[in-house]
Amino acid sequence: MSCWGISENASEKEKLKSEVNNYFMGLNSCGIIDYTAYSELYDACMPILEECYDRMKAEEEEEEEEE
């Protein structure tokens, strides 16, 4: 039987994106933001989040190589 949510096999990057999206969806569900604001937040934040994650991983790899 399947369940809702992100797969436990998803990458850490996808899990992080899902967590941030769930937060935005919660704000929308509670009426704090409307769907337009949710959509704009999602569209603006996800590329930034991806870039930050990729840079963090690259820096970690560089540090490991230096050791």
Buried (B, 14 or more C-beta within 10 A) or exposed (E): EEEEEBEEEEEEBBBBBBEBBEEBEEBBEEEEBEEEEBEEBBEEBBEEBBEEBEEEEEEEEEEEEEE
